[in-house]
Amino acid sequence: MYWKPVYYALEGFFDELWLCNAQHVKNVPGRKTDLSDAEWLADVAAHGLVRPSFVPPPEIRELRELTRYRKTQVDARGREIQRLEKTLQDAGIKLTSVASVVWGVSSRKIIEALIAGERNPAVLADLAVGKLRPKTAQLEEALDGRFGNHHAPTPHPKNQGKPRSAPGVPLHRA
């Protein structure tokens, strides 16, 4: 990672720029002092004793960076959904036993109602839409749990990334 800023700064100034792995150079016999490193490395490279590492062109580097960023975002979303499922299970809400996904339209409406303070399973089950609508009796049974006020800050999308405290406890004392 330390090589990137230097390599990128020099990239436009030379027709050919080599990035060599220090581990490969270390295996080549010769003296390696701070004063003669550059001269020695140039001589070793001229004799073909080291090979450059692959550095992809800028377009490929940008694509790789975007792909890695997308993967971290997808992974973070998955972790948040798992955390939400764990919170619901902890509260005795078995929403995933009826709904296939916890972050579907019906599930989100039910979760938002739980956060807003609604605890009646019949009212919560009536929020179901689409394929979940015919399963209101199963939903009522699955939504009969102990979702308390202390569960509410955890799954709320607006609270992601913000510090949380227990209800009634100031944040600086939590």
PyMOL commands that place a pseudoatom at each C-alpha (Angstrom):
pseudoatom trace, name=CA, resn=MET, resi=1, chain=A, elem=C, hetatm=0, pos=[0.000, 0.000, 0.000]
pseudoatom trace, name=CA, resn=TYR, resi=2, chain=A, elem=C, hetatm=0, pos=[2.904, 2.400, 0.660]
pseudoatom trace, name=CA, resn=TRP, resi=3, chain=A, elem=C, hetatm=0, pos=[4.102, 2.130, -2.926]
pseudoatom trace, name=CA, resn=LYS, resi=4, chain=A, elem=C, hetatm=0, pos=[0.869, 3.383, -4.498]
pseudoatom trace, name=CA, resn=PRO, resi=5, chain=A, elem=C, hetatm=0, pos=[1.221, 7.169, -4.049]
pseudoatom trace, name=CA, resn=VAL, resi=6, chain=A, elem=C, hetatm=0, pos=[4.824, 7.130, -5.292]
pseudoatom trace, name=CA, resn=TYR, resi=7, chain=A, elem=C, hetatm=0, pos=[4.055, 4.844, -8.230]
pseudoatom trace, name=CA, resn=TYR, resi=8, chain=A, elem=C, hetatm=0, pos=[0.984, 6.852, -9.261]
pseudoatom trace, name=CA, resn=ALA, resi=9, chain=A, elem=C, hetatm=0, pos=[2.915, 10.136, -9.030]
pseudoatom trace, name=CA, resn=LEU, resi=10, chain=A, elem=C, hetatm=0, pos=[5.720, 8.821, -11.261]
pseudoatom trace, name=CA, resn=GLU, resi=11, chain=A, elem=C, hetatm=0, pos=[3.452, 6.918, -13.640]
pseudoatom trace, name=CA, resn=GLY, resi=12, chain=A, elem=C, hetatm=0, pos=[2.939, 9.743, -16.152]
pseudoatom trace, name=CA, resn=PHE, resi=13, chain=A, elem=C, hetatm=0, pos=[6.594, 10.799, -16.334]
pseudoatom trace, name=CA, resn=PHE, resi=14, chain=A, elem=C, hetatm=0, pos=[8.152, 7.589, -17.674]
pseudoatom trace, name=CA, resn=ASP, resi=15, chain=A, elem=C, hetatm=0, pos=[7.425, 5.296, -20.595]
pseudoatom trace, name=CA, resn=GLU, resi=16, chain=A, elem=C, hetatm=0, pos=[8.213, 2.246, -18.504]
pseudoatom trace, name=CA, resn=LEU, resi=17, chain=A, elem=C, hetatm=0, pos=[8.016, 2.150, -14.728]
pseudoatom trace, name=CA, resn=TRP, resi=18, chain=A, elem=C, hetatm=0, pos=[8.850, -0.946, -12.723]
pseudoatom trace, name=CA, resn=LEU, resi=19, chain=A, elem=C, hetatm=0, pos=[7.567, -1.925, -9.346]
pseudoatom trace, name=CA, resn=CYS, resi=20, chain=A, elem=C, hetatm=0, pos=[9.745, -4.662, -7.879]
pseudoatom trace, name=CA, resn=ASN, resi=21, chain=A, elem=C, hetatm=0, pos=[8.940, -6.866, -4.943]
pseudoatom trace, name=CA, resn=ALA, resi=22, chain=A, elem=C, hetatm=0, pos=[11.545, -6.290, -2.214]
pseudoatom trace, name=CA, resn=GLN, resi=23, chain=A, elem=C, hetatm=0, pos=[11.373, -9.980, -1.301]
pseudoatom trace, name=CA, resn=HIS, resi=24, chain=A, elem=C, hetatm=0, pos=[12.542, -10.919, -4.817]
pseudoatom trace, name=CA, resn=VAL, resi=25, chain=A, elem=C, hetatm=0, pos=[15.381, -8.384, -4.755]
pseudoatom trace, name=CA, resn=LYS, resi=26, chain=A, elem=C, hetatm=0, pos=[16.466, -9.603, -1.328]
pseudoatom trace, name=CA, resn=ASN, resi=27, chain=A, elem=C, hetatm=0, pos=[17.181, -13.065, -2.761]
pseudoatom trace, name=CA, resn=VAL, resi=28, chain=A, elem=C, hetatm=0, pos=[19.624, -11.683, -5.353]
pseudoatom trace, name=CA, resn=PRO, resi=29, chain=A, elem=C, hetatm=0, pos=[23.210, -11.728, -4.008]
pseudoatom trace, name=CA, resn=GLY, resi=30, chain=A, elem=C, hetatm=0, pos=[25.052, -8.424, -3.673]
pseudoatom trace, name=CA, resn=ARG, resi=31, chain=A, elem=C, hetatm=0, pos=[25.596, -5.558, -1.305]
pseudoatom trace, name=CA, resn=LYS, resi=32, chain=A, elem=C, hetatm=0, pos=[22.522, -3.607, -0.238]
pseudoatom trace, name=CA, resn=THR, resi=33, chain=A, elem=C, hetatm=0, pos=[23.434, -0.458, 1.651]
pseudoatom trace, name=CA, resn=ASP, resi=34, chain=A, elem=C, hetatm=0, pos=[21.358, 2.679, 1.710]
pseudoatom trace, name=CA, resn=LEU, resi=35, chain=A, elem=C, hetatm=0, pos=[23.943, 4.627, -0.299]
pseudoatom trace, name=CA, resn=SER, resi=36, chain=A, elem=C, hetatm=0, pos=[24.339, 2.196, -3.183]
pseudoatom trace, name=CA, resn=ASP, resi=37, chain=A, elem=C, hetatm=0, pos=[20.802, 0.746, -3.367]
pseudoatom trace, name=CA, resn=ALA, resi=38, chain=A, elem=C, hetatm=0, pos=[19.654, 2.679, -6.443]
pseudoatom trace, name=CA, resn=GLU, resi=39, chain=A, elem=C, hetatm=0, pos=[22.823, 1.958, -8.414]
pseudoatom trace, name=CA, resn=TRP, resi=40, chain=A, elem=C, hetatm=0, pos=[22.822, -1.700, -7.424]
pseudoatom trace, name=CA, resn=LEU, resi=41, chain=A, elem=C, hetatm=0, pos=[19.112, -2.152, -8.230]
pseudoatom trace, name=CA, resn=ALA, resi=42, chain=A, elem=C, hetatm=0, pos=[19.570, -0.538, -11.664]
pseudoatom trace, name=CA, resn=ASP, resi=43, chain=A, elem=C, hetatm=0, pos=[22.484, -2.905, -12.388]
pseudoatom trace, name=CA, resn=VAL, resi=44, chain=A, elem=C, hetatm=0, pos=[20.496, -5.955, -11.195]
pseudoatom trace, name=CA, resn=ALA, resi=45, chain=A, elem=C, hetatm=0, pos=[17.489, -4.912, -13.321]
pseudoatom trace, name=CA, resn=ALA, resi=46, chain=A, elem=C, hetatm=0, pos=[19.726, -4.321, -16.379]
pseudoatom trace, name=CA, resn=HIS, resi=47, chain=A, elem=C, hetatm=0, pos=[21.024, -7.888, -16.101]
pseudoatom trace, name=CA, resn=GLY, resi=48, chain=A, elem=C, hetatm=0, pos=[17.467, -9.255, -15.842]
pseudoatom trace, name=CA, resn=LEU, resi=49, chain=A, elem=C, hetatm=0, pos=[17.856, -10.643, -12.335]
pseudoatom trace, name=CA, resn=VAL, resi=50, chain=A, elem=C, hetatm=0, pos=[14.561, -9.132, -11.103]
pseudoatom trace, name=CA, resn=ARG, resi=51, chain=A, elem=C, hetatm=0, pos=[11.223, -8.884, -12.794]
pseudoatom trace, name=CA, resn=PRO, resi=52, chain=A, elem=C, hetatm=0, pos=[8.619, -6.163, -12.368]
pseudoatom trace, name=CA, resn=SER, resi=53, chain=A, elem=C, hetatm=0, pos=[5.427, -6.824, -10.446]
pseudoatom trace, name=CA, resn=PHE, resi=54, chain=A, elem=C, hetatm=0, pos=[2.156, -6.573, -12.334]
pseudoatom trace, name=CA, resn=VAL, resi=55, chain=A, elem=C, hetatm=0, pos=[0.441, -3.215, -11.877]
pseudoatom trace, name=CA, resn=PRO, resi=56, chain=A, elem=C, hetatm=0, pos=[-2.801, -3.047, -13.855]
pseudoatom trace, name=CA, resn=PRO, resi=57, chain=A, elem=C, hetatm=0, pos=[-3.590, -0.049, -16.049]
pseudoatom trace, name=CA, resn=PRO, resi=58, chain=A, elem=C, hetatm=0, pos=[-5.557, 2.829, -14.466]
pseudoatom trace, name=CA, resn=GLU, resi=59, chain=A, elem=C, hetatm=0, pos=[-8.897, 1.727, -15.976]
pseudoatom trace, name=CA, resn=ILE, resi=60, chain=A, elem=C, hetatm=0, pos=[-8.579, -1.750, -14.455]
pseudoatom trace, name=CA, resn=ARG, resi=61, chain=A, elem=C, hetatm=0, pos=[-7.458, -0.282, -11.107]
pseudoatom trace, name=CA, resn=GLU, resi=62, chain=A, elem=C, hetatm=0, pos=[-10.568, 1.929, -11.031]
pseudoatom trace, name=CA, resn=LEU, resi=63, chain=A, elem=C, hetatm=0, pos=[-12.800, -1.020, -11.857]
pseudoatom trace, name=CA, resn=ARG, resi=64, chain=A, elem=C, hetatm=0, pos=[-11.147, -3.133, -9.143]
pseudoatom trace, name=CA, resn=GLU, resi=65, chain=A, elem=C, hetatm=0, pos=[-11.569, -0.345, -6.601]
pseudoatom trace, name=CA, resn=LEU, resi=66, chain=A, elem=C, hetatm=0, pos=[-15.263, 0.053, -7.446]
pseudoatom trace, name=CA, resn=THR, resi=67, chain=A, elem=C, hetatm=0, pos=[-15.788, -3.705, -7.306]
pseudoatom trace, name=CA, resn=ARG, resi=68, chain=A, elem=C, hetatm=0, pos=[-14.108, -3.954, -3.900]
pseudoatom trace, name=CA, resn=TYR, resi=69, chain=A, elem=C, hetatm=0, pos=[-16.147, -1.016, -2.595]
pseudoatom trace, name=CA, resn=ARG, resi=70, chain=A, elem=C, hetatm=0, pos=[-19.379, -2.609, -3.810]
pseudoatom trace, name=CA, resn=LYS, resi=71, chain=A, elem=C, hetatm=0, pos=[-18.440, -5.876, -2.128]
pseudoatom trace, name=CA, resn=THR, resi=72, chain=A, elem=C, hetatm=0, pos=[-17.837, -4.119, 1.202]
pseudoatom trace, name=CA, resn=GLN, resi=73, chain=A, elem=C, hetatm=0, pos=[-21.215, -2.374, 0.879]
pseudoatom trace, name=CA, resn=VAL, resi=74, chain=A, elem=C, hetatm=0, pos=[-23.011, -5.654, 0.124]
pseudoatom trace, name=CA, resn=ASP, resi=75, chain=A, elem=C, hetatm=0, pos=[-21.230, -7.337, 3.042]
pseudoatom trace, name=CA, resn=ALA, resi=76, chain=A, elem=C, hetatm=0, pos=[-22.164, -4.464, 5.381]
pseudoatom trace, name=CA, resn=ARG, resi=77, chain=A, elem=C, hetatm=0, pos=[-25.799, -4.686, 4.272]
pseudoatom trace, name=CA, resn=GLY, resi=78, chain=A, elem=C, hetatm=0, pos=[-25.774, -8.422, 4.970]
pseudoatom trace, name=CA, resn=ARG, resi=79, chain=A, elem=C, hetatm=0, pos=[-24.337, -7.855, 8.452]
pseudoatom trace, name=CA, resn=GLU, resi=80, chain=A, elem=C, hetatm=0, pos=[-27.031, -5.268, 9.212]
pseudoatom trace, name=CA, resn=ILE, resi=81, chain=A, elem=C, hetatm=0, pos=[-29.793, -7.635, 8.083]
pseudoatom trace, name=CA, resn=GLN, resi=82, chain=A, elem=C, hetatm=0, pos=[-28.334, -10.418, 10.250]
pseudoatom trace, name=CA, resn=ARG, resi=83, chain=A, elem=C, hetatm=0, pos=[-28.144, -8.012, 13.200]
pseudoatom trace, name=CA, resn=LEU, resi=84, chain=A, elem=C, hetatm=0, pos=[-31.788, -7.072, 12.623]
pseudoatom trace, name=CA, resn=GLU, resi=85, chain=A, elem=C, hetatm=0, pos=[-32.828, -10.749, 12.492]
pseudoatom trace, name=CA, resn=LYS, resi=86, chain=A, elem=C, hetatm=0, pos=[-30.912, -11.388, 15.729]
pseudoatom trace, name=CA, resn=THR, resi=87, chain=A, elem=C, hetatm=0, pos=[-32.649, -8.464, 17.440]
pseudoatom trace, name=CA, resn=LEU, resi=88, chain=A, elem=C, hetatm=0, pos=[-36.062, -9.712, 16.343]
pseudoatom trace, name=CA, resn=GLN, resi=89, chain=A, elem=C, hetatm=0, pos=[-35.259, -13.259, 17.496]
pseudoatom trace, name=CA, resn=ASP, resi=90, chain=A, elem=C, hetatm=0, pos=[-34.071, -11.853, 20.834]
pseudoatom trace, name=CA, resn=ALA, resi=91, chain=A, elem=C, hetatm=0, pos=[-37.428, -10.088, 21.186]
pseudoatom trace, name=CA, resn=GLY, resi=92, chain=A, elem=C, hetatm=0, pos=[-39.334, -13.287, 20.413]
pseudoatom trace, name=CA, resn=ILE, resi=93, chain=A, elem=C, hetatm=0, pos=[-40.516, -11.994, 17.035]
pseudoatom trace, name=CA, resn=LYS, resi=94, chain=A, elem=C, hetatm=0, pos=[-40.301, -14.916, 14.597]
pseudoatom trace, name=CA, resn=LEU, resi=95, chain=A, elem=C, hetatm=0, pos=[-40.900, -12.874, 11.450]
pseudoatom trace, name=CA, resn=THR, resi=96, chain=A, elem=C, hetatm=0, pos=[-38.472, -14.950, 9.351]
pseudoatom trace, name=CA, resn=SER, resi=97, chain=A, elem=C, hetatm=0, pos=[-40.486, -18.104, 10.015]
pseudoatom trace, name=CA, resn=VAL, resi=98, chain=A, elem=C, hetatm=0, pos=[-43.334, -16.618, 7.932]
pseudoatom trace, name=CA, resn=ALA, resi=99, chain=A, elem=C, hetatm=0, pos=[-41.694, -13.998, 5.702]
pseudoatom trace, name=CA, resn=SER, resi=100, chain=A, elem=C, hetatm=0, pos=[-38.958, -15.218, 3.370]
pseudoatom trace, name=CA, resn=VAL, resi=101, chain=A, elem=C, hetatm=0, pos=[-36.880, -12.058, 3.823]
pseudoatom trace, name=CA, resn=VAL, resi=102, chain=A, elem=C, hetatm=0, pos=[-36.713, -9.729, 6.774]
pseudoatom trace, name=CA, resn=TRP, resi=103, chain=A, elem=C, hetatm=0, pos=[-36.060, -6.667, 4.621]
pseudoatom trace, name=CA, resn=GLY, resi=104, chain=A, elem=C, hetatm=0, pos=[-39.015, -7.071, 2.234]
pseudoatom trace, name=CA, resn=VAL, resi=105, chain=A, elem=C, hetatm=0, pos=[-41.788, -4.481, 1.922]
pseudoatom trace, name=CA, resn=SER, resi=106, chain=A, elem=C, hetatm=0, pos=[-44.143, -6.133, 4.424]
pseudoatom trace, name=CA, resn=SER, resi=107, chain=A, elem=C, hetatm=0, pos=[-41.358, -6.881, 6.876]
pseudoatom trace, name=CA, resn=ARG, resi=108, chain=A, elem=C, hetatm=0, pos=[-40.128, -3.289, 6.758]
pseudoatom trace, name=CA, resn=LYS, resi=109, chain=A, elem=C, hetatm=0, pos=[-43.638, -1.957, 7.431]
pseudoatom trace, name=CA, resn=ILE, resi=110, chain=A, elem=C, hetatm=0, pos=[-43.986, -4.309, 10.400]
pseudoatom trace, name=CA, resn=ILE, resi=111, chain=A, elem=C, hetatm=0, pos=[-40.548, -3.388, 11.771]
pseudoatom trace, name=CA, resn=GLU, resi=112, chain=A, elem=C, hetatm=0, pos=[-41.245, 0.332, 11.386]
pseudoatom trace, name=CA, resn=ALA, resi=113, chain=A, elem=C, hetatm=0, pos=[-44.540, -0.109, 13.249]
pseudoatom trace, name=CA, resn=LEU, resi=114, chain=A, elem=C, hetatm=0, pos=[-42.728, -2.011, 16.022]
pseudoatom trace, name=CA, resn=ILE, resi=115, chain=A, elem=C, hetatm=0, pos=[-40.222, 0.823, 16.310]
pseudoatom trace, name=CA, resn=ALA, resi=116, chain=A, elem=C, hetatm=0, pos=[-43.049, 3.366, 16.373]
pseudoatom trace, name=CA, resn=GLY, resi=117, chain=A, elem=C, hetatm=0, pos=[-44.506, 1.547, 19.390]
pseudoatom trace, name=CA, resn=GLU, resi=118, chain=A, elem=C, hetatm=0, pos=[-47.164, -0.777, 17.954]
pseudoatom trace, name=CA, resn=ARG, resi=119, chain=A, elem=C, hetatm=0, pos=[-47.146, -4.116, 19.823]
pseudoatom trace, name=CA, resn=ASN, resi=120, chain=A, elem=C, hetatm=0, pos=[-50.532, -5.639, 18.873]
pseudoatom trace, name=CA, resn=PRO, resi=121, chain=A, elem=C, hetatm=0, pos=[-49.833, -8.708, 16.660]
pseudoatom trace, name=CA, resn=ALA, resi=122, chain=A, elem=C, hetatm=0, pos=[-53.159, -8.381, 14.817]
pseudoatom trace, name=CA, resn=VAL, resi=123, chain=A, elem=C, hetatm=0, pos=[-52.479, -4.758, 13.866]
pseudoatom trace, name=CA, resn=LEU, resi=124, chain=A, elem=C, hetatm=0, pos=[-48.926, -5.642, 12.832]
pseudoatom trace, name=CA, resn=ALA, resi=125, chain=A, elem=C, hetatm=0, pos=[-50.117, -8.603, 10.730]
pseudoatom trace, name=CA, resn=ASP, resi=126, chain=A, elem=C, hetatm=0, pos=[-52.593, -6.328, 8.912]
pseudoatom trace, name=CA, resn=LEU, resi=127, chain=A, elem=C, hetatm=0, pos=[-49.624, -4.362, 7.553]
pseudoatom trace, name=CA, resn=ALA, resi=128, chain=A, elem=C, hetatm=0, pos=[-48.666, -7.322, 5.338]
pseudoatom trace, name=CA, resn=VAL, resi=129, chain=A, elem=C, hetatm=0, pos=[-48.976, -6.872, 1.585]
pseudoatom trace, name=CA, resn=GLY, resi=130, chain=A, elem=C, hetatm=0, pos=[-48.508, -9.086, -1.461]
pseudoatom trace, name=CA, resn=LYS, resi=131, chain=A, elem=C, hetatm=0, pos=[-47.749, -12.782, -0.912]
pseudoatom trace, name=CA, resn=LEU, resi=132, chain=A, elem=C, hetatm=0, pos=[-47.622, -12.299, 2.854]
pseudoatom trace, name=CA, resn=ARG, resi=133, chain=A, elem=C, hetatm=0, pos=[-51.205, -10.987, 3.043]
pseudoatom trace, name=CA, resn=PRO, resi=134, chain=A, elem=C, hetatm=0, pos=[-52.886, -14.449, 3.083]
pseudoatom trace, name=CA, resn=LYS, resi=135, chain=A, elem=C, hetatm=0, pos=[-50.631, -15.512, 5.964]
pseudoatom trace, name=CA, resn=THR, resi=136, chain=A, elem=C, hetatm=0, pos=[-52.001, -13.052, 8.550]
pseudoatom trace, name=CA, resn=ALA, resi=137, chain=A, elem=C, hetatm=0, pos=[-52.921, -15.806, 11.033]
pseudoatom trace, name=CA, resn=GLN, resi=138, chain=A, elem=C, hetatm=0, pos=[-49.370, -17.192, 10.923]
pseudoatom trace, name=CA, resn=LEU, resi=139, chain=A, elem=C, hetatm=0, pos=[-47.987, -13.664, 11.115]
pseudoatom trace, name=CA, resn=GLU, resi=140, chain=A, elem=C, hetatm=0, pos=[-50.021, -12.882, 14.240]
pseudoatom trace, name=CA, resn=GLU, resi=141, chain=A, elem=C, hetatm=0, pos=[-48.550, -15.921, 15.943]
pseudoatom trace, name=CA, resn=ALA, resi=142, chain=A, elem=C, hetatm=0, pos=[-45.019, -15.063, 14.792]
pseudoatom trace, name=CA, resn=LEU, resi=143, chain=A, elem=C, hetatm=0, pos=[-45.348, -11.425, 15.916]
pseudoatom trace, name=CA, resn=ASP, resi=144, chain=A, elem=C, hetatm=0, pos=[-46.488, -12.285, 19.436]
pseudoatom trace, name=CA, resn=GLY, resi=145, chain=A, elem=C, hetatm=0, pos=[-43.240, -11.508, 21.229]
pseudoatom trace, name=CA, resn=ARG, resi=146, chain=A, elem=C, hetatm=0, pos=[-41.586, -9.204, 23.733]
pseudoatom trace, name=CA, resn=PHE, resi=147, chain=A, elem=C, hetatm=0, pos=[-40.361, -6.354, 21.524]
pseudoatom trace, name=CA, resn=GLY, resi=148, chain=A, elem=C, hetatm=0, pos=[-39.467, -3.667, 24.043]
pseudoatom trace, name=CA, resn=ASN, resi=149, chain=A, elem=C, hetatm=0, pos=[-38.373, -0.065, 23.802]
pseudoatom trace, name=CA, resn=HIS, resi=150, chain=A, elem=C, hetatm=0, pos=[-34.770, -1.151, 24.270]
pseudoatom trace, name=CA, resn=HIS, resi=151, chain=A, elem=C, hetatm=0, pos=[-34.998, -3.150, 20.999]
pseudoatom trace, name=CA, resn=ALA, resi=152, chain=A, elem=C, hetatm=0, pos=[-36.275, -0.179, 18.982]
pseudoatom trace, name=CA, resn=PRO, resi=153, chain=A, elem=C, hetatm=0, pos=[-32.998, 1.771, 18.488]
pseudoatom trace, name=CA, resn=THR, resi=154, chain=A, elem=C, hetatm=0, pos=[-31.166, -1.262, 17.102]
pseudoatom trace, name=CA, resn=PRO, resi=155, chain=A, elem=C, hetatm=0, pos=[-32.970, -1.982, 13.813]
pseudoatom trace, name=CA, resn=HIS, resi=156, chain=A, elem=C, hetatm=0, pos=[-33.885, 1.564, 12.799]
pseudoatom trace, name=CA, resn=PRO, resi=157, chain=A, elem=C, hetatm=0, pos=[-32.167, 2.514, 9.506]
pseudoatom trace, name=CA, resn=LYS, resi=158, chain=A, elem=C, hetatm=0, pos=[-31.648, 6.120, 10.647]
pseudoatom trace, name=CA, resn=ASN, resi=159, chain=A, elem=C, hetatm=0, pos=[-29.542, 4.869, 13.580]
pseudoatom trace, name=CA, resn=GLN, resi=160, chain=A, elem=C, hetatm=0, pos=[-27.010, 2.986, 11.480]
pseudoatom trace, name=CA, resn=GLY, resi=161, chain=A, elem=C, hetatm=0, pos=[-23.512, 4.156, 12.275]
pseudoatom trace, name=CA, resn=LYS, resi=162, chain=A, elem=C, hetatm=0, pos=[-24.629, 6.376, 15.157]
pseudoatom trace, name=CA, resn=PRO, resi=163, chain=A, elem=C, hetatm=0, pos=[-23.873, 5.632, 18.799]
pseudoatom trace, name=CA, resn=ARG, resi=164, chain=A, elem=C, hetatm=0, pos=[-26.802, 4.229, 20.755]
pseudoatom trace, name=CA, resn=SER, resi=165, chain=A, elem=C, hetatm=0, pos=[-27.666, 4.311, 24.409]
pseudoatom trace, name=CA, resn=ALA, resi=166, chain=A, elem=C, hetatm=0, pos=[-30.230, 2.562, 26.543]
pseudoatom trace, name=CA, resn=PRO, resi=167, chain=A, elem=C, hetatm=0, pos=[-33.602, 4.365, 26.946]
pseudoatom trace, name=CA, resn=GLY, resi=168, chain=A, elem=C, hetatm=0, pos=[-33.472, 6.874, 29.770]
pseudoatom trace, name=CA, resn=VAL, resi=169, chain=A, elem=C, hetatm=0, pos=[-29.654, 6.820, 29.919]
pseudoatom trace, name=CA, resn=PRO, resi=170, chain=A, elem=C, hetatm=0, pos=[-27.818, 9.824, 28.433]
pseudoatom trace, name=CA, resn=LEU, resi=171, chain=A, elem=C, hetatm=0, pos=[-25.379, 8.909, 25.657]
pseudoatom trace, name=CA, resn=HIS, resi=172, chain=A, elem=C, hetatm=0, pos=[-22.364, 10.298, 27.540]
pseudoatom trace, name=CA, resn=ARG, resi=173, chain=A, elem=C, hetatm=0, pos=[-23.109, 7.913, 30.462]
pseudoatom trace, name=CA, resn=ALA, resi=174, chain=A, elem=C, hetatm=0, pos=[-23.907, 4.794, 28.427]
for i in range(1, 174): cmd.bond("trace and resi %d" % i, "trace and resi %d" % (i + 1))
show_as sticks, trace
zoom trace
